[in-house]
């Protein structure tokens, strides 16, 4: 599941600027910390 999310993010980040990528990275970190609990 986590790999699938990472793959989707990589695909999306191709058409994103640095700022959007940074926000996305933070969101991923938050969701990962919630799911691992």
C-alpha positions in Angstrom: 0.0 0.0 0.0 2.7 2.4 1.0 4.6 1.6 -2.2 1.5 2.3 -4.3 1.1 5.7 -2.6 4.8 6.5 -3.2 4.4 5.6 -6.9 1.4 7.8 -7.3 3.2 10.7 -5.6 6.2 10.2 -7.9 3.9 10.4 -10.9 2.2 13.5 -9.7 5.3 15.2 -8.5 6.6 15.2 -12.1 4.0 17.9 -13.0 4.5 19.8 -9.7 6.7 22.6 -8.6 8.9 22.4 -5.5 6.5 24.1 -3.1 3.6 21.7 -3.9 6.0 18.8 -3.6 7.1 20.0 -0.1 3.5 20.2 1.1 2.8 16.8 -0.3 5.8 15.4 1.4 4.6 16.7 4.8 1.1 15.2 4.2 2.7 11.8 3.4 4.7 11.9 6.6 1.6 12.7 8.6 -0.4 9.9 7.0 2.4 7.4 7.3 2.8 8.1 11.1 -1.0 7.5 11.5 -1.1 4.3 9.5 2.0 2.8 11.2 0.4 3.2 14.6 
